[in-house]
Amino acid sequence: MINLVVMNIKNIIYMFLAGFMLLNITVAHTTYQNPQSSQSYGYAIFNGTAYANTNAGSLPKGASARSVFGWVYPEATSGTIYSYGLLGSDELSSLYINNNGMLAFRGVSNGAISNFSVGENRWSFVGYAYRTNSTSITFYYNDRNETVTLSANKSLQTSGYAESSIGKEANCNGPCNNFVGYIANLRLYRIAINESGAEMLYLGGPTLGNEILYNNLAAWWPLNGSVLDYSGNGNGGSDYHISYGSFDSSKALSVISGKGGGVIETPEGGVYASGENVSLKAIALSNYVFVNWSCTGSGCYSGSNSTAIIKMDGNITEMANFVTPVYVLNVAARPGSGGRIAIEANASMYSIKAQEMMEPYGSIVNFSESPENGYIFINWSCTGSGCYSGTYYNPEITVYGNVTETANFRREMVNISVIASPAGGGRVSGSGRYGAGSIVNLIATANQGYGFNNWSCTGSGCYSGDMENFTINASGNIEEVANFVSSAAKNKGSVLKDNGTVALLDYIVGFLVLIIIIVVFAIRRKHDKTTEDERKKKKGNGKNQEVRSGKTVS
């Protein structure tokens, strides 16, 4: 039979320490006396006729919030664990085990039944929590809980009462559904304890000093030899036919099963004779695996064997630990363009920017980062148990749960320097510090009396040319110099502008003018020669006429 919880000894030890502390507080302002025995923490034994009546004046009334928790060891199927209020008029507030062995709550006609079967002859942690004016009850059984709607679908009315009872229904003259077995460490709160609070009470640990749990105690009955109320609220009472057992005279075994499995305990019981051998077998549920036992107490077993034999030489707590067999491992690069991640897990290599993988429990995973061109690695950030966050480039983790690992990159920064030459020749823009690969716009504007000539530069990918406005890819450190010339120097033609275009045009125009002058001169000479020849010809023709007429020209 799977036994999820027998008894939590850590709870006992912490309560023992807190009990004396609270007792000192109580004695200071009440007439309560010390416990009736020298026992530390024990249990009350109910034989079917035994019960205890306690005061109830300061207990939660009406439909106000409340919680009841305790440890029970039933030796019969049914019985009332704790009850207060009136048996009629829906004014009862009672935690009990019904005839079918199910954990239940009774408010007379307004009750609820859980799906938790409380096993006989073993210790179990039981309780309920009720929120103010709620129409439902939350049951707690060992490490589980369940919320059930009240049968009348209305809030509680607990108001007209004068006593509360342990081991039977309150204000009952019989039959009173008396409990048969052991009850230990019974507590009543004025608030609805939530799941995490109930888990702390179940697992034990230093929760008694927790201000939330302590300050809201309405009553606390350790049942270690009396019905003394250790809360200091005056809710002690009288016991009838109750005897008490001690966890000191016998040996108590608390077997706790973590989520994901259960434990078979042979023989069953929870309280054993000194030196008795007990066999424990851890049983994992589907989708879980058993990991190991953790324990406290002399002679306890902590190891990875699912079956353990322990000898009861002292009070012992054994915890069976289970885990899901595989976990989600998320890896990513931020930004996605910044780099890649090399992963080695279970002899497999991955080179990724973002990926979700399933890794077995306990697997060892190595990471390394690889920045893309123009980026540098900054650090790892992460979430999850055992994850790595830091600046080491090649970390290693062991997977114990869901983990997210992120490699953070940023662009490598480069300097772009833009200079005007001479300084008074013009204005420039574009200087600054940029992420590698950025596109940068550079502009040169000449001042009055100057003209832009060209760019000269140093650095990979720089620009040397005559465009006044251009862009470059800032892949590295670059210096750009904008060269300006004065207008006077430009007019003298001392510096060619626009790659020598104007100077060449001036040369061509001058050459053409020279050609024209030469041609005009040649034409002029030809014309003059032609005119001279015609004049000579006319003169010769006149002499010939005079000879022919017999006249002599002197």
C-alpha positions as CSV (number, residue, x, y, z in Angstrom):
1,M,0.0,0.0,0.0
2,I,1.5,3.3,-1.0
3,N,2.1,5.5,2.1
4,L,2.6,9.1,1.1
5,V,3.1,10.4,4.6
6,V,3.5,8.6,8.0
7,M,4.8,11.3,10.3
8,N,7.1,14.3,9.9
9,I,9.7,14.3,12.6
10,K,11.2,17.6,11.5
11,N,7.7,19.0,12.3
12,I,7.9,17.4,15.7
13,I,11.4,18.8,16.5
14,Y,10.5,22.4,15.4
15,M,7.3,22.3,17.3
16,F,9.0,21.1,20.4
17,L,11.3,24.1,20.3
18,A,8.5,26.5,19.5
19,G,6.2,24.9,22.1
20,F,8.4,25.9,25.0
21,M,8.8,29.4,23.6
22,L,5.1,29.8,23.1
23,L,4.5,28.2,26.6
24,N,6.5,30.9,28.2
25,I,4.4,33.5,26.4
26,T,1.2,31.8,27.5
27,V,2.2,31.6,31.2
28,A,2.8,35.3,31.3
29,H,-0.8,36.2,30.8
30,T,-2.9,33.0,31.5
31,T,-3.4,30.6,34.3
32,Y,-2.4,27.6,32.1
33,Q,0.0,25.1,33.7
34,N,2.7,23.1,32.1
35,P,1.9,19.9,30.2
36,Q,0.8,17.1,32.4
37,S,3.8,14.9,31.5
38,S,7.5,15.3,30.8
39,Q,6.9,14.1,27.2
40,S,8.1,16.5,24.5
41,Y,5.8,15.8,21.5
42,G,3.4,13.0,21.5
43,Y,-0.2,12.1,20.5
44,A,-3.6,11.7,22.1
45,I,-5.0,8.2,21.9
46,F,-8.8,7.9,21.3
47,N,-10.5,4.5,21.9
48,G,-14.0,5.3,20.6
49,T,-15.3,6.8,23.9
50,A,-12.4,9.3,24.5
51,Y,-12.7,12.9,23.6
52,A,-11.7,16.4,24.7
53,N,-13.9,19.5,25.1
54,T,-12.1,22.9,24.8
55,N,-13.1,26.6,25.0
56,A,-14.3,28.2,21.8
57,G,-14.9,31.9,22.6
58,S,-12.1,33.2,20.4
59,L,-12.6,30.8,17.5
60,P,-13.7,32.1,14.0
61,K,-17.5,32.7,13.9
62,G,-20.1,33.0,11.2
63,A,-18.7,32.7,7.7
64,S,-15.3,34.1,8.6
65,A,-12.1,32.5,7.3
66,R,-10.6,29.5,9.1
67,S,-8.2,26.6,8.7
68,V,-7.8,23.3,10.6
69,F,-4.7,21.1,10.3
70,G,-3.4,18.1,12.2
71,W,-1.9,14.6,12.0
72,V,-4.1,11.5,12.4
73,Y,-3.5,7.8,12.7
74,P,-7.0,6.2,12.2
75,E,-7.5,2.7,13.5
76,A,-11.1,2.6,12.3
77,T,-12.8,3.7,9.1
78,S,-14.7,6.8,10.3
79,G,-14.6,9.3,13.1
80,T,-14.6,13.1,13.9
81,I,-11.2,14.7,14.1
82,Y,-12.1,18.2,15.3
83,S,-15.4,20.0,15.5
84,Y,-16.9,23.3,16.9
85,G,-20.3,25.0,16.6
86,L,-23.8,23.7,17.0
87,L,-25.0,20.4,15.6
88,G,-28.1,21.9,14.2
89,S,-29.0,25.0,12.1
90,D,-26.0,24.6,9.8
91,E,-23.8,26.1,12.5
92,L,-21.3,23.2,12.7
93,S,-17.7,23.3,11.5
94,S,-16.4,19.8,11.6
95,L,-13.5,17.9,10.0
96,Y,-14.1,14.2,9.9
97,I,-13.6,10.9,8.1
98,N,-16.8,9.5,6.7
99,N,-18.0,5.9,6.7
100,N,-16.2,5.3,3.4
101,G,-12.9,6.5,4.8
102,M,-13.0,9.8,2.8
103,L,-11.9,13.1,4.3
104,A,-15.0,15.3,4.7
105,F,-16.4,18.5,6.2
106,R,-19.7,18.8,7.9
107,G,-21.8,21.9,8.4
108,V,-24.9,19.8,9.1
109,S,-26.8,20.3,5.8
110,N,-24.0,22.2,4.3
111,G,-21.1,19.9,3.9
112,A,-18.5,18.5,1.4
113,I,-16.7,15.2,0.8
114,S,-13.3,15.1,-0.8
115,N,-11.8,12.4,-3.0
116,F,-9.0,11.7,-0.5
117,S,-9.2,8.3,1.2
118,V,-7.5,8.4,4.6
119,G,-5.8,5.1,5.1
120,E,-5.9,3.2,8.4
121,N,-3.0,2.4,10.6
122,R,-0.7,5.1,9.3
123,W,0.0,8.7,10.0
124,S,-1.5,11.2,7.5
125,F,-1.6,15.0,7.4
126,V,-5.1,16.3,7.0
127,G,-6.9,19.6,7.1
128,Y,-9.2,22.1,5.4
129,A,-9.2,25.9,4.6
130,Y,-12.3,28.1,4.3
131,R,-12.2,31.6,2.8
132,T,-14.6,34.3,4.1
133,N,-18.1,34.0,2.8
134,S,-17.0,31.2,0.4
135,T,-19.4,28.5,-0.8
136,S,-16.5,25.9,-1.1
137,I,-14.0,24.1,1.1
138,T,-10.4,23.3,0.2
139,F,-9.3,19.9,1.6
140,Y,-5.6,19.1,2.3
141,Y,-4.3,15.5,2.5
142,N,-0.5,15.0,2.8
143,D,0.9,16.9,-0.2
144,R,-2.3,17.2,-2.2
145,N,-5.3,19.5,-2.1
146,E,-8.8,19.7,-3.6
147,T,-11.5,22.4,-3.6
148,V,-15.1,21.1,-3.2
149,T,-18.3,23.1,-3.4
150,L,-20.4,23.0,-0.2
151,S,-23.6,20.9,-0.7
152,A,-26.0,23.8,0.1
153,N,-24.0,26.1,-2.1
154,K,-24.0,28.8,0.6
155,S,-21.6,30.2,3.1
156,L,-21.1,28.8,6.6
157,Q,-23.1,30.1,9.6
158,T,-21.0,28.9,12.6
159,S,-22.1,31.3,15.3
160,G,-24.0,30.0,18.3
161,Y,-21.7,27.8,20.3
162,A,-19.8,27.6,23.5
163,E,-17.3,24.7,23.1
164,S,-15.3,22.8,20.6
165,S,-14.4,19.1,20.7
166,I,-11.5,16.9,19.7
167,G,-12.3,13.3,18.7
168,K,-16.1,13.9,18.5
169,E,-18.8,16.2,17.2
170,A,-19.2,19.4,19.3
171,N,-22.2,19.9,21.5
172,C,-23.2,16.3,20.9
173,N,-24.9,14.0,23.4
174,G,-24.4,10.8,21.4
175,P,-23.8,9.0,19.3
176,C,-21.1,11.5,18.3
177,N,-19.1,9.8,15.6
178,N,-16.1,9.4,17.9
179,F,-12.6,9.0,16.5
180,V,-10.6,5.8,17.0
181,G,-6.8,6.1,16.7
182,Y,-4.2,8.8,17.4
183,I,-4.4,12.6,16.8
184,A,-1.3,14.9,17.1
185,N,-0.4,18.5,16.7
186,L,-3.9,20.0,16.0
187,R,-4.0,23.6,14.9
188,L,-6.8,26.1,14.1
189,Y,-6.2,29.4,12.2
190,R,-8.2,32.5,11.7
191,I,-7.2,32.6,8.0
192,A,-7.6,30.4,5.0
193,I,-4.1,28.9,4.8
194,N,-3.0,28.6,1.1
195,E,-1.3,25.7,-0.6
196,S,2.2,26.9,0.1
197,G,1.4,27.5,3.8
198,A,-0.1,24.0,4.1
199,E,2.9,22.5,2.4
200,M,5.2,24.1,4.9
201,L,3.1,22.7,7.7
202,Y,3.2,19.3,6.0
203,L,6.9,19.2,5.4
204,G,7.8,20.6,8.8
205,G,10.7,22.9,8.8
206,P,11.0,26.3,10.5
207,T,7.4,27.4,9.9
208,L,6.4,27.8,13.5
209,G,8.4,31.0,13.7
210,N,6.8,32.2,10.6
211,E,4.9,35.4,11.5
212,I,2.0,34.7,9.2
213,L,1.3,31.3,10.6
214,Y,2.0,32.1,14.2
215,N,0.1,35.4,14.4
216,N,-3.1,33.9,13.0
217,L,-3.2,30.9,15.3
218,A,-6.6,30.7,17.1
219,A,-5.8,27.5,18.9
220,W,-2.9,25.0,19.0
221,W,-3.1,21.7,20.8
222,P,0.1,19.7,20.6
223,L,-1.7,16.9,22.7
224,N,1.5,16.0,24.4
225,G,0.0,14.9,27.7
226,S,-2.9,17.5,28.0
227,V,-5.3,19.6,26.1
228,L,-3.3,22.8,26.7
229,D,-3.7,25.5,24.1
230,Y,-0.2,26.7,23.2
231,S,-1.4,29.6,21.1
232,G,-2.0,31.7,24.3
233,N,-5.6,32.4,23.3
234,G,-7.2,30.5,26.2
235,N,-8.8,27.7,24.2
236,G,-7.6,24.9,26.4
237,G,-9.9,22.3,27.9
238,S,-10.5,19.0,29.5
239,D,-9.9,15.5,28.3
240,Y,-12.1,12.5,28.9
241,H,-10.8,8.9,28.8
242,I,-7.8,10.1,26.6
243,S,-4.4,8.5,27.1
244,Y,-1.2,9.8,25.6
245,G,1.6,8.3,23.6
246,S,5.1,9.6,23.2
247,F,7.3,9.8,20.2
248,D,10.2,9.6,22.7
249,S,9.5,6.2,24.1
250,S,8.9,4.6,20.6
251,K,10.5,5.5,17.3
252,A,8.6,7.5,14.7
253,L,9.2,7.2,11.0
254,S,8.1,10.0,8.7
255,V,8.0,8.9,5.1
256,I,7.4,11.8,2.6
257,S,6.9,11.3,-1.1
258,G,7.8,14.2,-3.4
259,K,5.5,15.0,-6.3
260,G,5.9,12.2,-8.9
261,G,5.6,9.1,-6.9
262,G,4.8,7.3,-3.7
263,V,6.3,4.9,-1.1
264,I,5.4,1.4,0.0
265,E,6.2,1.0,3.7
266,T,6.5,-2.5,5.2
267,P,5.3,-3.0,7.8
268,E,3.0,-0.1,7.8
269,G,2.6,2.0,11.0
270,G,4.7,5.1,11.3
271,V,5.5,4.4,15.0
272,Y,7.8,1.4,15.6
273,A,9.6,-0.3,18.4
274,S,13.3,0.6,18.9
275,G,15.5,-1.5,16.6
276,E,12.7,-2.6,14.3
277,N,13.5,-3.0,10.6
278,V,11.3,-1.2,8.1
279,S,11.4,-1.6,4.3
280,L,10.7,1.3,2.0
281,K,10.2,1.1,-1.7
282,A,9.8,4.2,-3.9
283,I,7.3,3.9,-6.8
284,A,7.5,6.6,-9.6
285,L,4.4,7.7,-11.4
286,S,4.3,7.8,-15.2
287,N,6.5,10.6,-16.7
288,Y,8.6,10.7,-13.5
289,V,11.7,8.9,-12.3
290,F,13.0,8.2,-8.9
291,V,16.2,10.0,-8.1
292,N,17.2,9.3,-4.5
293,W,16.3,9.4,-0.8
294,S,17.2,12.3,1.5
295,C,16.8,11.9,5.2
296,T,17.4,13.0,8.8
297,G,17.9,10.9,11.9
298,S,20.2,8.2,13.2
299,G,20.3,5.2,10.9
300,C,18.4,6.9,8.1
301,Y,19.2,6.0,4.4
302,S,20.2,8.6,1.8
303,G,21.0,7.0,-1.5
304,S,19.8,6.1,-5.0
305,N,18.4,2.6,-4.5
306,S,14.7,2.7,-4.8
307,T,14.3,0.0,-2.1
308,A,15.9,0.8,1.3
309,I,15.9,-1.1,4.6
310,I,16.3,1.1,7.7
311,K,16.7,0.2,11.4
312,M,14.6,2.2,13.8
313,D,17.4,3.4,16.1
314,G,15.9,6.8,16.4
315,N,13.2,9.2,15.0
316,I,13.7,9.2,11.2
317,T,12.5,11.3,8.3
318,E,12.8,9.8,4.8
319,M,12.1,11.8,1.6
320,A,11.6,10.0,-1.7
321,N,12.6,12.4,-4.5
322,F,11.2,12.1,-8.0
323,V,11.8,14.2,-11.1
324,T,10.4,14.4,-14.6
325,P,12.8,12.4,-16.9
326,V,13.4,15.2,-19.4
327,Y,13.5,19.0,-19.2
328,V,13.2,21.8,-21.7
329,L,16.5,23.6,-22.6
330,N,15.9,26.9,-24.4
331,V,18.9,28.5,-26.0
332,A,18.9,31.8,-27.9
333,A,21.2,34.6,-29.2
334,R,20.2,38.2,-28.5
335,P,20.0,39.9,-30.9
336,G,19.4,37.0,-33.3
337,S,21.8,38.6,-35.8
338,G,24.5,38.9,-33.2
339,G,25.9,35.4,-33.2
340,R,25.5,31.7,-32.9
341,I,25.7,29.2,-30.1
342,A,27.6,26.0,-30.2
343,I,26.1,23.3,-27.9
344,E,27.4,20.0,-26.9
345,A,24.9,17.8,-25.1
346,N,24.8,14.0,-24.9
347,A,27.5,13.7,-27.6
348,S,25.5,15.9,-30.0
349,M,26.7,19.2,-31.4
350,Y,24.4,22.1,-32.3
351,S,25.1,25.4,-33.9
352,I,22.1,27.6,-33.5
353,K,20.6,31.0,-33.0
354,A,17.5,29.9,-31.1
355,Q,16.3,26.4,-30.3
356,E,14.3,24.4,-27.8
357,M,15.7,21.0,-26.8
358,M,14.7,18.2,-24.4
359,E,17.5,17.1,-22.2
360,P,17.4,14.2,-19.7
361,Y,17.7,14.9,-16.0
362,G,21.3,15.1,-14.9
363,S,22.7,15.6,-18.4
364,I,25.8,17.8,-18.8
365,V,25.6,20.5,-21.4
366,N,28.4,22.7,-22.7
367,F,27.9,26.1,-24.4
368,S,30.1,28.3,-26.4
369,E,29.4,31.5,-28.3
370,S,30.4,32.6,-31.8
371,P,29.7,36.3,-32.7
372,E,28.8,37.2,-36.2
373,N,31.0,39.7,-38.1
374,G,30.8,43.1,-36.5
375,Y,29.5,41.9,-33.1
376,I,31.1,41.0,-29.8
377,F,30.0,38.7,-27.0
378,I,28.8,40.4,-23.8
379,N,27.6,37.6,-21.4
380,W,25.2,34.8,-20.7
381,S,21.9,35.4,-18.9
382,C,19.6,32.6,-17.8
383,T,16.6,31.3,-15.8
384,G,16.2,27.9,-14.2
385,S,17.9,25.8,-11.5
386,G,21.6,25.3,-12.1
387,C,21.7,27.6,-15.1
388,Y,24.8,29.8,-15.9
389,S,24.9,33.6,-16.0
390,G,28.3,35.3,-16.5
391,T,31.0,36.3,-18.9
392,Y,32.8,33.0,-19.4
393,Y,32.5,32.1,-23.0
394,N,32.3,28.3,-22.6
395,P,30.2,27.4,-19.5
396,E,29.0,24.0,-18.5
397,I,25.7,23.2,-16.7
398,T,24.0,20.1,-15.4
399,V,20.3,19.8,-16.2
400,Y,18.1,19.5,-13.1
401,G,15.1,21.4,-14.5
402,N,13.8,23.6,-17.2
403,V,16.5,26.1,-18.2
404,T,16.8,29.1,-20.6
405,E,20.3,30.2,-21.6
406,T,20.7,33.4,-23.7
407,A,24.0,34.6,-25.3
408,N,24.0,38.4,-25.4
409,F,25.9,40.2,-28.2
410,R,26.3,43.8,-29.2
411,R,27.7,45.4,-32.2
412,E,31.4,46.2,-32.2
413,M,31.9,50.0,-32.1
414,V,34.1,51.9,-34.7
415,N,35.1,55.5,-35.0
416,I,34.3,57.6,-38.1
417,S,36.4,60.9,-38.1
418,V,35.5,63.6,-40.6
419,I,37.9,66.6,-40.9
420,A,37.7,69.9,-43.0
421,S,41.0,71.0,-44.7
422,P,41.7,73.8,-44.2
423,A,39.5,74.1,-41.1
424,G,38.0,77.4,-42.3
425,G,37.3,76.1,-45.8
426,G,34.0,74.5,-45.0
427,R,31.8,72.4,-42.7
428,V,31.6,68.6,-42.4
429,S,29.2,66.2,-40.7
430,G,29.2,62.4,-40.0
431,S,31.8,62.1,-37.3
432,G,31.0,59.7,-34.4
433,R,31.1,56.2,-32.9
434,Y,29.0,53.7,-34.7
435,G,28.2,50.0,-34.5
436,A,30.2,48.0,-37.0
437,G,28.3,47.6,-40.2
438,S,26.3,50.8,-39.8
439,I,25.6,53.0,-42.9
440,V,26.9,56.5,-42.2
441,N,26.2,59.6,-44.3
442,L,29.0,62.2,-44.7
443,I,28.5,65.7,-46.0
444,A,30.9,68.5,-47.0
445,T,29.7,72.1,-47.4
446,A,32.1,74.9,-48.5
447,N,32.2,78.2,-46.7
448,Q,31.9,81.5,-48.6
449,G,35.1,82.2,-50.6
450,Y,35.9,78.5,-50.9
451,G,34.9,75.6,-53.1
452,F,34.8,71.9,-52.4
453,N,37.6,70.0,-54.2
454,N,37.6,66.3,-53.1
455,W,37.8,63.7,-50.3
456,S,41.0,62.0,-49.1
457,C,40.8,59.1,-46.6
458,T,42.4,56.3,-44.6
459,G,40.8,53.1,-43.4
460,S,39.2,50.0,-44.9
461,G,36.1,50.9,-47.0
462,C,36.8,54.7,-46.9
463,Y,35.9,57.0,-49.8
464,S,38.2,59.2,-51.9
465,G,36.3,61.2,-54.6
466,D,34.6,64.4,-55.5
467,M,31.0,63.8,-54.2
468,E,30.1,66.3,-51.5
469,N,27.4,64.0,-50.0
470,F,27.9,60.2,-49.8
471,T,27.5,57.1,-47.5
472,I,29.9,54.5,-46.3
473,N,29.7,51.1,-44.5
474,A,31.3,51.6,-41.2
475,S,33.1,48.3,-41.0
476,G,36.2,49.7,-39.3
477,N,37.8,52.9,-38.1
478,I,37.9,55.5,-40.9
479,E,39.2,59.0,-41.3
480,E,37.8,61.2,-44.1
481,V,39.3,64.6,-45.0
482,A,37.2,67.1,-47.0
483,N,39.6,69.3,-49.1
484,F,38.4,72.8,-49.9
485,V,40.2,75.5,-52.1
486,S,39.8,79.3,-52.1
487,S,37.9,80.9,-55.0
488,A,41.0,83.0,-56.0
489,A,43.2,79.9,-56.4
490,K,40.4,78.3,-58.3
491,N,40.2,81.2,-60.8
492,K,44.0,81.0,-61.4
493,G,43.6,77.4,-62.3
494,S,46.1,76.4,-59.7
495,V,43.9,73.6,-58.7
496,L,41.8,71.5,-61.0
497,K,38.2,71.3,-59.8
498,D,35.8,68.6,-60.6
499,N,38.5,66.3,-61.6
500,G,40.1,68.9,-64.1
501,T,37.0,69.4,-66.2
502,V,37.0,73.3,-66.1
503,A,40.8,73.5,-66.7
504,L,40.5,71.2,-69.7
505,L,37.6,73.2,-71.1
506,D,39.7,76.4,-70.7
507,Y,42.5,74.7,-72.6
508,I,40.2,73.5,-75.4
509,V,38.7,77.0,-75.8
510,G,42.1,78.6,-75.9
511,F,43.3,76.1,-78.5
512,L,40.2,76.7,-80.7
513,V,40.7,80.5,-80.5
514,L,44.3,80.0,-81.6
515,I,43.2,77.9,-84.5
516,I,40.6,80.5,-85.5
517,I,43.2,83.2,-85.4
518,I,45.6,81.2,-87.5
519,V,42.8,80.5,-90.0
520,V,41.7,84.1,-90.1
521,F,45.3,85.2,-90.6
522,A,45.8,82.7,-93.4
523,I,42.6,83.8,-95.1
524,R,43.6,87.4,-94.7
525,R,47.0,86.7,-96.3
526,K,45.4,84.9,-99.1
527,H,43.0,87.7,-99.7
528,D,45.8,90.3,-99.6
529,K,47.9,88.3,-102.1
530,T,44.9,87.9,-104.5
531,T,44.2,91.6,-104.4
532,E,47.9,92.4,-105.1
533,D,48.0,90.0,-108.0
534,E,44.8,91.6,-109.5
535,R,46.3,95.1,-109.1
536,K,49.5,94.1,-110.9
537,K,47.5,92.5,-113.7
538,K,45.5,95.6,-114.3
539,K,48.6,97.7,-114.4
540,G,50.2,95.4,-117.1
541,N,47.1,95.5,-119.2
542,G,47.2,99.3,-119.4
543,K,50.8,99.4,-120.7
544,N,49.9,97.0,-123.4
545,Q,47.1,99.3,-124.6
546,E,49.4,102.3,-124.9
547,V,51.9,100.4,-127.0
548,R,49.2,99.3,-129.3
549,S,47.9,102.9,-129.8
550,G,51.4,104.2,-130.6
551,K,51.4,106.4,-127.6
552,T,54.4,106.6,-125.4
553,V,53.8,106.8,-121.7
554,S,56.6,108.6,-119.8
